[in-house]
Amino acid sequence: MKKNTVRRFAEMKRSGERISMLTGYDYMWGSLLDEAGIDIILVGDSLGNVVLGFDTTCPVTMDDMIRHTAAVSRGVKNGFVLGDMPFLSANLGVYEAVKNAGRFVAEGGANGVKLEGGAGAAPVIGAIVEAGIPVCAHIGLRPQSVNIQGYVTQGVSEESAEQLRKDALAVEKAGAFAVVLEKVEPGLAGEITRMLSIPTIGIGSGPSCDGQVLVVHDMLGVYEKVPPFVKKYADLRKIILGAAEEYNREVKQGVFPEEKDADNKQTL
Ligand code: KIV
């Protein structure tokens, strides 16, 4: 298999081949999701929620993201590693944004960056692309703007739908290679997908997008509470709890280790 590139994603859009994206946060997720053939591994700032235990993504720092992106990159051979620009890292001027995007590539080994923003972010997207870094835009529900938007479906009113159409066209024109549509009203997500020549990657936006993304902890059932649009492909919570409880019991009862488990002459 060959390394995925933005040219391949453009070709997939043209030929109608769907793009798979999942989040990953360290070497384990990078290597497993890559082996599974996932096209894009997003080191999402959802790190803040599912790994670091915050209520929102806002406390996640550039240093957090770079450390985790580098760990993912060490595990990935073929997938496209996409680093997620955290809260304010792309909002304090073009110079800061390009510098921060550059850190994802130079220090994190990422192949591109994702940033939350539409028409207002177009100058920043253009400058990052000009610096040679592929950008995936993120419109619709933008979790870093939770204090303005809440977690509700976007594009329901005609005014909000019109703004999303403008955002989608603006990020495409600025040079984004793809755009994430989060919690966009599904009919509108389909309309935007047909309107754009770059791929749309949906999350909670229905089946018409060119690709789909989910948070890996959600789709594997690590936590009990997940957004309603998530399909659980496994019940990892049950498996992890079952194994840890059995280990706990066996250690306390002296069942593990047995003599045969403690053969120190064997090497790994
Ligand atoms: O941070 C993240 O995981 C994301 C996805 C939900 C698209 O931005």
Residues whose N, C-alpha, C, O or C-beta is under 5 A from the ligand:
A	BS01	KIV	T23 G44 D45 S46 V213
